[in-house]
Amino acid sequence: MNKFRLAKHLNCTLLRSYSKMNSDIILGVYDKSKGLSTTDAKNAAEGLSDSLINKAKWDIGKTRLTYTNNGRTVLVGLGSSLDKSSNAEKVEEESEGEKKDPYKQNNKIELSNQFINRNSNSSFDIETAEKIRECIKGAVKALKSDDRKSTKEIKLDALLAGEGYQRQVIEGAVLGTYDYILPDGEQFDSSLKKKPTITINPLTNKSNDWDKVVIYAESQILAATLCETPANLMTPTIFAETMRSKFDSIKNTSVQIHDREWASSLGMESFLTVAKGSDQEPKVLEVNYKGNPNSDQIDLILVGKGITFDSGGISIKPSSGMKDMKGDMGGAACTVSALHGIARLNLPINVISIAFLCENMPSGGAVKPGDVIRAMNKKSIEIDNTDAEGRLILADALCYASTKNPKIIVDCATLTGAVVVALGHAASGVYTNSQSLWQCIDESGQATNDYMWRMPLFKSKFMKQLKSHVAHLNNIGGRPAGSCTAATFLSEFVDFNHVQHWAHIDIAGTSQVSSEMTGAPTRCLIELASNLNNVE
């Protein structure tokens, strides 16, 4: 059993593992280190070359594992600094007579200053928080990747980066334990053996927030696992049944799985039209959490787009990268996983998660460009592009959610490539009718480093792009402002006579980064639910 203790030093952050035999050491190294001057740091670095520590470039997240006589040592890059000492470093460099480089990158644009709702007096720095989480995550992954010795338990000192960053330390460690494996019984390659589960435990007594933070991270892992599972092993039926089993042991919850006949009886033609091309049965997964039994008010409904595989339909996608369309149910995955976390935390609110699940496939029975259909609210839609299917299933999902008279609806969807063009993978795009809801979403994103960015919902302008001469709406609005017109389309299906606050979150750029399904923004949604009282 390994026990890890992390202590911050002048030029390094030290994570030490004690065992009966040899000790594992994870050493966090700042770039441009002046050497390990303290006694503890020197003892920890015994057997390592000074040139390795002091002369190598230690970019954030860089890892290197070495063996010494005392056991394993993992060096983890922390970048130039985890605190705000960059200005001091510049002053020191100038005092040493170094010539100032006029072409040197300007680092005065700080991440915290980009957020309008940021408290300028706060000592909590969101960029530092993100660095700490990623460093600890990288340290755990470095130990896991070393097949010469396994790690089954990590004893973690949550105060390693100071009182204000316990959350990031715990989250980073738990997220670092995650590796996707195929479901049990479906191992097609004998080399893909399940690795031992790594347990993260506190070094001493648990802090008050320990269990809470672990739930946040585990909820994100659940969402990532749902997204990563191959589409033939995560059909609409399997998704719904998998989550039903996850909620079996969670108190104050009830699960309903609705079928095609149920959707048809409610007039959900828009949803069922998308499902027509696939042999897989469409499902609607509805999970109710009653955290406040003394009230019938539904505080929040989380709506998720659940396309378990998106070929594009008749408007078929290019073959390159199509395999990643198994993750087009990222909205459903993060919303239902967030509710799982909300229920585990026993938050005193009433929340419903609704996931509309189906595949978008081409076939003789699939919807065709030019077809006209009706949504649950009887508005007609001309299908100009069958690959703009997410907004079609969300149209009926939002209509259905509105009938429950909630205070707040938040829908999440991997909806448009346009939002990736606008924001890349740095932030999710948010569209809302409510300033107070936006402020709560923004602050929740900052607290969890699941960054959100408000996008314009200029309805009178964007509706012009959605005009159709045969229907109320066209399902696409052309290339300009593609994410904005998609959100405008969705707003037509929210009944604001019964819903006070609505937000649409386009997570196409954050649900998947490179080849990794991230599970974002699950932690942000849980944080939002924890602070609903701020939405007025």
C-alpha positions in Angstrom: 0.0 0.0 0.0 1.4 3.4 -1.0 0.9 6.5 1.1 1.4 9.8 -0.6 2.2 13.1 1.1 2.6 16.2 -0.8 4.5 19.3 0.6 5.1 22.5 -1.2 8.7 23.8 -1.3 10.3 26.9 -2.7 11.0 25.5 -6.1 9.1 22.2 -6.2 6.0 20.4 -5.0 6.8 17.1 -3.5 4.5 14.0 -3.4 6.1 11.2 -1.4 4.9 7.6 -1.2 6.0 5.5 1.8 5.9 1.7 1.7 7.4 -1.1 3.7 10.0 -1.7 1.0 11.0 0.9 -1.5 9.2 4.3 -1.7 7.6 5.8 -4.8 8.1 9.5 -5.2 6.3 12.0 -7.4 8.2 15.3 -7.6 6.6 18.4 -9.1 9.2 20.5 -10.8 8.9 24.2 -11.7 10.4 25.3 -15.0 13.6 27.5 -14.5 14.1 25.9 -11.0 17.0 27.2 -9.0 17.6 23.8 -7.4 16.1 21.8 -4.6 17.3 23.8 -1.6 15.4 22.4 1.3 16.5 19.3 3.2 13.4 17.3 2.5 13.6 18.1 -1.2 17.2 17.0 -1.4 16.5 13.8 0.4 13.6 13.1 -1.9 15.7 13.8 -5.0 18.5 11.5 -3.8 19.8 9.5 -6.7 18.5 11.9 -9.4 20.8 14.0 -11.5 20.8 17.7 -10.7 20.9 18.4 -14.4 17.8 16.4 -14.9 15.9 18.5 -12.4 17.4 21.9 -13.0 18.2 22.0 -16.7 15.3 20.2 -18.3 12.3 22.2 -19.5 9.4 21.4 -17.3 6.3 22.4 -19.2 3.0 21.9 -17.5 2.0 18.3 -17.4 5.3 16.9 -18.7 6.1 13.6 -16.9 9.2 11.5 -16.7 9.5 8.3 -14.7 12.9 7.1 -13.4 14.1 4.4 -11.1 16.6 5.0 -8.3 17.8 2.7 -5.5 14.9 3.9 -3.4 12.2 3.0 -5.9 10.2 4.9 -8.5 10.4 8.6 -9.0 8.0 10.5 -11.3 8.9 14.0 -12.2 5.9 16.1 -13.1 6.2 19.5 -14.8 4.4 22.4 -13.2 5.2 25.0 -15.8 6.8 28.3 -14.8 4.8 28.6 -11.6 1.6 27.5 -9.8 1.3 30.8 -8.1 1.4 34.4 -9.2 5.2 34.8 -8.9 5.8 35.5 -12.7 6.1 39.2 -12.0 8.7 38.6 -9.4 10.6 36.3 -11.8 10.6 39.1 -14.4 11.9 41.7 -11.9 14.7 39.3 -10.8 15.7 38.6 -14.4 15.8 42.3 -15.2 17.8 43.0 -12.0 20.4 40.5 -13.2 21.0 42.7 -16.3 19.3 40.5 -18.9 18.3 42.4 -22.0 14.6 42.7 -22.4 13.3 40.9 -25.5 10.8 43.2 -27.3 9.3 40.1 -29.0 8.8 38.1 -25.9 5.2 36.9 -25.4 3.0 39.3 -23.5 1.7 37.3 -20.5 -0.5 40.1 -19.0 -3.7 38.6 -20.4 -4.8 36.5 -17.5 -7.5 33.9 -17.8 -9.4 35.2 -14.7 -9.7 38.6 -16.4 -11.7 37.1 -19.3 -14.7 36.5 -17.1 -17.1 39.3 -16.5 -18.6 37.7 -13.4 -15.2 37.2 -11.8 -14.6 38.5 -8.3 -11.4 40.6 -8.6 -10.8 40.4 -4.9 -10.9 36.6 -4.8 -7.6 34.9 -3.8 -8.7 31.8 -5.8 -7.0 31.8 -9.2 -8.8 29.6 -11.8 -5.8 29.1 -14.0 -3.8 27.9 -11.0 -6.6 25.6 -10.1 -6.6 24.1 -13.5 -2.9 23.6 -13.4 -3.0 21.8 -10.1 -5.8 19.4 -11.2 -3.9 18.5 -14.4 -0.6 18.0 -12.5 -2.0 15.7 -10.0 -4.0 13.8 -12.7 -0.7 13.4 -14.7 1.2 12.2 -11.6 -1.4 9.4 -11.0 -1.4 8.4 -14.7 2.4 8.3 -14.7 2.4 5.7 -11.9 -0.4 3.7 -13.6 1.5 3.6 -16.9 4.5 1.9 -15.3 3.8 -1.8 -15.7 6.8 -2.8 -13.6 4.9 -2.0 -10.4 1.2 -1.6 -9.7 -0.4 0.9 -7.5 -3.7 -0.1 -5.8 -4.2 2.7 -3.2 -3.1 6.3 -3.0 -3.1 8.1 0.3 -3.5 11.7 -0.6 -2.8 14.9 1.3 -5.6 17.2 0.1 -3.8 20.3 1.5 -0.8 19.8 -0.8 -1.4 23.0 -2.7 -2.8 25.1 0.1 -6.2 25.4 1.8 -7.8 26.9 -1.3 -7.1 24.1 -3.8 -8.1 20.9 -2.0 -10.9 20.4 -4.5 -8.6 20.4 -7.5 -6.1 18.0 -5.8 -8.8 15.5 -5.0 -10.5 15.8 -8.4 -7.2 15.5 -10.3 -6.3 12.3 -8.4 -9.7 10.6 -9.0 -9.8 11.7 -12.6 -6.3 10.3 -13.1 -7.4 6.9 -12.1 -9.8 6.6 -15.1 -9.0 4.3 -18.0 -11.7 3.2 -20.4 -12.2 -0.5 -20.8 -14.8 -2.4 -22.7 -17.7 -3.7 -20.7 -17.1 -7.0 -18.9 -17.4 -10.0 -21.2 -16.7 -7.9 -24.3 -12.9 -8.1 -24.4 -12.0 -8.7 -28.0 -8.2 -8.4 -27.4 -6.6 -10.4 -24.7 -4.0 -7.6 -24.2 -6.8 -5.3 -23.1 -7.0 -6.7 -19.6 -8.7 -4.7 -16.9 -6.2 -3.0 -14.6 -6.5 -3.1 -10.8 -8.8 -0.5 -9.5 -6.9 2.4 -7.8 -8.5 3.8 -4.7 -7.9 7.4 -3.6 -8.0 7.8 0.2 -7.0 10.7 2.5 -3.7 10.6 4.2 -5.3 11.4 7.5 -8.9 12.3 8.3 -11.3 13.2 5.6 -12.0 16.9 5.0 -15.6 18.0 5.0 -15.6 18.2 1.2 -13.7 15.0 0.5 -16.7 12.8 -0.4 -18.4 15.6 -2.3 -15.5 16.3 -4.5 -15.0 12.5 -5.2 -18.7 12.4 -6.3 -18.1 15.3 -8.7 -15.1 13.5 -10.3 -16.8 10.1 -10.4 -19.8 11.6 -12.1 -17.6 13.0 -14.9 -16.0 9.6 -15.3 -19.4 8.0 -15.6 -20.3 10.4 -18.5 -17.0 9.8 -20.2 -17.5 6.0 -20.0 -20.9 6.3 -21.6 -19.5 8.4 -24.4 -16.4 6.2 -25.0 -18.3 2.9 -25.3 -18.6 1.7 -28.9 -22.0 2.4 -30.5 -22.8 -1.3 -30.9 -22.4 -1.7 -27.2 -24.2 1.5 -26.2 -27.5 1.5 -28.2 -30.4 3.6 -27.0 -31.8 0.5 -25.1 -28.4 -0.3 -23.5 -27.9 3.3 -22.5 -31.3 3.5 -20.8 -30.9 0.1 -19.1 -27.4 0.9 -18.0 -28.5 4.1 -16.3 -31.5 2.4 -14.8 -29.2 0.0 -13.0 -27.0 2.9 -11.8 -29.9 4.5 -10.1 -31.1 1.3 -8.4 -29.2 2.0 -5.2 -29.8 5.8 -5.2 -32.5 6.9 -2.9 -35.2 9.4 -3.7 -35.0 8.6 -7.5 -37.3 6.9 -9.9 -36.6 5.9 -13.5 -38.9 5.6 -16.5 -37.9 4.3 -19.9 -40.4 5.4 -22.6 -40.7 3.7 -26.0 -41.7 4.5 -29.5 -45.4 4.1 -28.9 -45.3 6.5 -25.9 -43.5 9.1 -28.0 -46.0 8.7 -30.9 -49.0 9.1 -28.5 -47.6 12.5 -27.5 -47.1 13.7 -31.1 -43.2 13.6 -31.0 -42.9 13.3 -34.8 -39.7 15.3 -34.8 -37.9 12.9 -32.5 -39.3 9.8 -34.2 -38.4 11.1 -37.7 -34.7 11.0 -36.8 -35.0 7.4 -35.5 -36.7 6.1 -38.6 -33.5 5.2 -40.4 -32.2 2.8 -37.7 -33.2 -0.7 -36.7 -32.4 0.3 -33.1 -35.5 1.3 -31.0 -35.6 4.9 -29.8 -35.9 5.4 -26.1 -36.6 8.3 -23.7 -34.9 8.0 -20.4 -36.6 10.0 -17.7 -35.0 10.1 -14.2 -36.8 11.9 -11.3 -34.9 13.0 -8.2 -37.1 14.2 -5.3 -34.6 15.9 -3.0 -37.2 18.2 -1.5 -40.3 16.0 -0.7 -42.1 19.0 0.9 -42.4 20.8 -2.5 -44.0 19.8 -5.8 -42.0 22.5 -7.6 -39.5 21.1 -10.2 -36.4 23.2 -9.7 -34.4 22.0 -12.7 -34.8 19.8 -15.7 -31.7 18.7 -17.5 -32.3 17.8 -21.1 -29.7 15.8 -23.1 -29.3 15.0 -26.8 -28.7 11.3 -27.0 -27.7 10.3 -30.6 -25.9 7.1 -29.8 -24.5 7.1 -33.3 -24.7 9.8 -35.9 -23.9 8.9 -39.5 -25.6 12.0 -40.7 -28.5 10.1 -42.2 -29.1 10.6 -45.9 -26.9 13.8 -45.7 -24.2 11.4 -44.7 -21.0 12.5 -43.0 -17.5 12.0 -44.5 -16.0 8.7 -43.4 -13.0 10.3 -41.8 -13.6 10.6 -38.1 -17.1 9.1 -38.2 -16.2 6.6 -35.6 -16.2 9.4 -33.1 -19.9 9.9 -33.6 -20.4 7.3 -31.0 -20.0 10.3 -28.7 -22.9 12.3 -30.1 -24.8 11.4 -27.0 -22.5 13.5 -24.9 -25.4 15.8 -23.9 -27.4 12.8 -22.6 -24.4 11.3 -20.9 -23.4 14.5 -19.0 -26.9 15.4 -17.9 -27.9 12.0 -16.6 -24.5 11.6 -14.9 -24.9 15.0 -13.3 -28.2 13.9 -11.9 -26.6 10.8 -10.6 -24.1 13.0 -8.8 -26.8 15.4 -7.6 -28.8 12.5 -6.0 -25.7 11.0 -4.4 -25.0 14.4 -2.8 -28.6 14.5 -1.5 -29.1 18.1 -2.7 -32.4 19.5 -1.3 -33.9 20.2 -4.7 -36.2 18.5 -7.2 -34.5 17.7 -10.5 -35.5 15.7 -13.6 -33.1 14.4 -16.3 -34.6 13.7 -19.7 -32.5 12.0 -22.4 -33.9 11.4 -25.9 -32.0 8.5 -27.3 -31.8 7.2 -30.9 -29.5 6.6 -33.8 -29.3 8.7 -37.0 -28.8 6.3 -39.9 -29.5 6.2 -43.6 -31.9 3.6 -45.0 -34.9 3.2 -47.2 -37.1 4.4 -44.4 -34.9 7.3 -43.3 -36.1 11.0 -43.4 -35.1 12.8 -46.6 -34.0 16.3 -47.3 -37.1 18.3 -48.2 -39.4 16.4 -45.9 -41.7 18.4 -43.7 -42.6 17.2 -40.2 -44.3 18.5 -37.0 -42.9 18.7 -33.5 -44.9 18.1 -30.3 -46.1 21.7 -30.2 -47.4 21.3 -33.8 -44.8 23.6 -35.3 -43.8 22.4 -38.8 -40.2 21.9 -39.8 -38.6 21.5 -43.2 -35.7 19.1 -43.2 -33.0 20.8 -45.3 -30.2 18.6 -43.9 -30.7 15.3 -42.1 -27.3 15.8 -40.3 -28.9 18.6 -38.3 -30.8 16.0 -36.4 -29.9 16.9 -32.8 -32.1 20.0 -32.9 -35.0 17.8 -34.1 -34.9 15.5 -31.2 -34.3 18.4 -28.8 -37.4 20.1 -30.2 -39.7 17.4 -28.8 -37.5 17.1 -25.7 -37.9 20.8 -24.8 -41.6 20.7 -25.6 -42.0 17.7 -23.2 -39.9 19.3 -20.5 -42.0 22.5 -20.7 -45.2 20.6 -19.9 -43.7 19.9 -16.4 -43.7 23.6 -15.5 -40.1 23.7 -14.2 -38.4 26.8 -12.9 -35.3 26.1 -15.0 -34.5 24.0 -18.1 -30.9 23.5 -19.2 -30.3 21.4 -22.3 -26.9 20.1 -23.3 -25.9 18.9 -26.8 -23.0 18.2 -29.0 -25.0 20.3 -31.5 -22.9 22.1 -34.0 -19.4 22.2 -35.5 -19.9 25.9 -35.7 -19.3 26.3 -31.9 -16.0 24.5 -32.3 -15.0 27.0 -34.9 -15.9 29.8 -32.6 -14.6 28.6 -29.3 -12.4 25.6 -30.1 -12.1 23.2 -27.2 -11.7 25.9 -24.6 -15.3 26.5 -23.6 -18.9 25.5 -24.2 -21.2 28.0 -25.8 -24.2 29.1 -23.8 -27.4 30.6 -25.0 -30.1 31.8 -22.5 -33.0 34.1 -21.9 -31.9 34.7 -18.3 -29.2 36.9 -16.9 -29.3 35.3 -13.5 -29.1 31.8 -14.9 -26.2 32.8 -17.1 -24.3 34.2 -14.1 -24.8 31.0 -12.2 -23.7 28.9 -15.1 -20.7 31.1 -15.6 -19.6 31.0 -12.0 -20.2 27.2 -11.9 -17.9 26.8 -14.9 -15.2 28.8 -13.3 -15.4 26.9 -10.1 -15.0 23.6 -11.9 -12.8 24.7 -14.8 -15.6 23.6 -17.2 -15.5 27.0 -18.8 -18.7 28.6 -20.3 -19.0 31.4 -22.8 -22.2 33.3 -23.4 -23.1 33.5 -27.1 -25.6 35.9 -28.7 -29.2 34.9 -29.1 -30.4 37.7 -31.5 -33.6 36.0 -32.2 -35.1 38.7 -34.6 -32.0 38.5 -36.7 -31.3 34.7 -36.7 -34.9 33.7 -37.3 -34.6 35.2 -40.8 -32.0 32.5 -41.6 -34.5 29.8 -40.5 -37.3 30.8 -42.9 -39.0 28.1 -45.0 -41.6 28.7 -47.7 -43.3 25.3 -46.8 -43.0 25.2 -43.0 -42.8 27.3 -39.9 -39.0 26.6 -39.7 -36.1 25.3 -41.7 -33.9 22.9 -39.6 -30.7 24.8 -40.7 -29.9 28.4 -41.2 -26.8 28.3 -43.5 -23.2 28.8 -42.7 -23.2 32.2 -40.9 -23.6 31.9 -37.1 -24.4 28.2 -37.3 -24.4 27.6 -33.5 -26.5 30.8 -33.0 -29.2 29.8 -35.5 -29.3 26.3 -34.0 -30.0 27.8 -30.5 -32.6 30.1 -32.0 -34.3 27.1 -33.5 -34.4 25.4 -30.1 -35.9 28.5 -28.5 -39.0 28.0 -30.6 -39.8 24.8 -28.6 -39.5 26.2 -25.1 -42.9 27.2 -23.7 -42.0 30.4 -21.8 -45.5 30.6 -20.4 -44.5 27.6 -18.2 -40.7 28.0 -18.0 -39.0 30.9 -16.4 -35.3 30.3 -17.2 -33.8 28.3 -20.1 -30.3 27.8 -21.3 -28.9 25.8 -24.1 -25.3 24.6 -23.8 -23.5 23.6 -27.0 -20.8 21.2 -25.9 -19.5 20.0 -29.3 -16.0 21.4 -28.6 -15.7 20.3 -25.0 -17.3 16.9 -24.9 -14.4 15.5 -27.0 -10.9 16.8 -27.1 -8.6 15.1 -29.6 -9.6 11.4 -29.3 -10.6 11.7 -25.6 -14.3 11.7 -24.5 -14.0 14.1 -21.6 -17.4 13.7 -19.8 -17.6 17.6 -19.7 -19.4 19.6 -18.4 -20.8 17.1 -15.8 -19.1 18.8 -12.9 -20.3 22.2 -13.9 -23.9 21.0 -14.0 -23.6 19.5 -10.5 -22.2 22.8 -9.3 -25.0 24.7 -11.0 -27.6 22.5 -9.2 -25.8 23.2 -5.9 -26.3 27.0 -6.4 -29.8 27.2 -7.9 -30.9 29.6 -5.1 -28.8 32.2 -6.9 -31.1 32.0 -10.0 -34.0 34.5 -9.5 
